[in-house]
Amino acid sequence: MSDIKVKRAPRESVPSEGLEAAAAEPVPSSPPASPPQPATAPAMVATPPHAAGADNVFAYGQEAWAALAEAQAAAARGFEALVGEINTLTRSEFAAAADSATAMLGVKTLAEAVEINLGYARRSFDALIGSTAKLSEIGVKAAADASRPILTRLGSGLKATHFG
């Protein structure tokens, strides 16, 4: 390759029609404006009872974040339980597959191989059905536990605003 770089020819500048029109019209000058003066706040005489102020909003926000944190922690515990159950299922299935493979090594007839394979399939299916039921229970419990703090907070907020 060559180390020489080819220089490009300079481009011609083509004036745009919009720029020509803008340049042709004089820009009216405006008188210098004085900086805006801040409006004076009215004196606070008394806070109405229905407007509790920023403290109430802050407390409401803290309660909402606390409920969200509790819900997140409950969801994390639920996912941890789900992962533990899936781990248990996986380990038992690997053990069953290893036992079946070991048994298949000692097979002398096709009938024995089919019998071992059917036994493995039955055990795997039973384990899957049992684990699915347990996973469903864990999932329902996790969903209920995770939604409880938010629903409790939502319920207390509705009671305070509409029924209080």
C-alpha positions in Angstrom: 0.0 0.0 0.0 1.0 3.5 -0.6 1.6 6.0 2.2 0.5 8.9 0.1 -3.0 10.2 0.8 -5.0 11.8 -1.9 -6.4 15.2 -1.0 -10.0 15.9 -1.8 -10.9 18.9 -3.9 -12.5 21.7 -1.8 -16.3 21.8 -2.1 -18.2 24.7 -3.5 -20.4 26.4 -1.1 -23.9 26.7 -2.4 -26.1 29.2 -0.6 -29.4 28.0 0.6 -32.5 29.8 -0.3 -33.7 29.9 3.3 -30.5 31.5 4.4 -30.6 34.1 1.7 -34.1 35.1 2.6 -33.3 35.4 6.3 -30.2 37.4 5.5 -32.1 39.8 3.3 -34.6 40.7 6.0 -33.4 43.0 8.8 -33.9 41.7 12.3 -35.9 44.1 14.4 -34.1 45.0 17.6 -36.1 44.9 20.8 -35.5 47.2 23.7 -33.5 45.7 26.4 -35.8 44.0 28.9 -35.3 44.3 32.6 -34.8 40.9 34.3 -38.1 39.5 35.6 -38.8 40.3 39.2 -39.8 37.3 41.4 -43.3 37.4 42.6 -43.7 37.9 46.3 -45.3 34.9 48.0 -48.5 35.5 50.0 -48.1 35.2 53.7 -49.1 31.9 55.0 -51.7 32.5 57.6 -53.0 29.0 58.3 -52.7 25.7 56.5 -56.1 24.2 55.6 -56.8 20.9 57.3 -57.2 19.0 54.0 -53.7 20.1 52.7 -51.3 18.5 55.2 -48.3 19.7 53.2 -45.0 18.2 52.1 -44.6 16.1 55.2 -47.6 14.1 54.3 -46.4 13.6 50.7 -43.0 12.6 51.9 -44.4 10.1 54.4 -46.7 8.7 51.7 -43.7 8.3 49.4 -41.7 6.6 52.2 -44.5 4.2 52.9 -44.9 3.4 49.2 -41.2 2.7 48.8 -41.2 0.5 52.0 -44.1 -1.5 50.6 -42.3 -1.9 47.3 -39.1 -3.0 49.1 -41.1 -5.6 51.1 -42.8 -6.8 47.9 -39.4 -7.1 46.2 -37.9 -9.1 49.1 -40.9 -11.4 49.2 -40.6 -12.0 45.4 -36.9 -12.7 45.8 -37.6 -15.3 48.6 -40.2 -16.9 46.3 -37.8 -17.1 43.4 -35.2 -18.5 45.6 -37.7 -21.3 46.7 -38.5 -21.9 43.0 -34.9 -22.2 42.1 -34.3 -24.6 45.0 -37.2 -26.8 43.9 -36.0 -26.8 40.3 -32.5 -27.7 41.5 -33.8 -30.6 43.5 -35.8 -31.9 40.5 -32.8 -31.6 38.2 -30.5 -33.5 40.6 -33.0 -36.3 41.1 -33.6 -36.6 37.3 -29.8 -36.7 36.7 -29.5 -39.5 39.4 -32.4 -41.4 37.8 -30.9 -41.1 34.3 -27.5 -42.3 35.6 -29.2 -45.3 37.3 -31.1 -46.1 34.1 -28.0 -45.8 32.0 -26.1 -48.1 34.4 -28.9 -50.6 34.3 -28.9 -50.4 30.4 -25.3 -51.4 30.4 -26.2 -54.8 31.9 -29.1 -55.5 29.5 -29.1 -58.9 27.7 -32.3 -58.7 25.8 -34.4 -56.1 24.1 -37.3 -56.7 26.5 -35.1 -55.8 29.4 -34.0 -52.6 27.7 -37.6 -51.6 27.0 -38.6 -52.5 30.6 -35.7 -50.3 32.0 -36.6 -47.5 29.7 -40.3 -47.6 30.6 -39.4 -47.6 34.3 -37.2 -44.6 33.8 -40.0 -42.8 31.8 -42.6 -43.6 34.6 -40.3 -42.3 37.3 -39.5 -39.2 35.4 -43.1 -38.5 34.6 -44.2 -39.0 38.3 -41.3 -36.7 39.4 -42.3 -34.1 36.9 -46.0 -34.1 38.0 -45.1 -34.0 41.7 -42.6 -31.2 41.1 -45.0 -29.2 38.9 -47.5 -29.3 41.7 -44.9 -28.1 44.2 -43.7 -25.4 41.9 -47.2 -24.2 41.4 -47.7 -24.0 45.2 -44.5 -22.1 45.6 -45.4 -19.7 42.8 -48.8 -19.0 44.2 -47.4 -18.4 47.7 -44.7 -16.1 46.3 -47.2 -14.1 44.3 -49.4 -13.7 47.4 -46.5 -12.7 49.6 -45.1 -10.3 47.1 -48.5 -8.5 46.5 -49.5 -8.4 50.1 -47.4 -5.2 51.1 -48.6 -3.3 48.0 -52.2 -4.3 48.4 -52.1 -3.5 52.1 -50.6 -0.1 51.3 -53.1 0.5 48.5 -56.0 -0.5 50.8 -55.0 1.8 53.6 -54.5 4.7 51.1 -58.0 4.1 49.7 -59.5 4.0 53.2 -57.8 7.2 54.2 -58.8 9.1 51.1 -62.3 7.8 50.5 -63.6 6.5 53.8 -61.7 8.6 56.4 
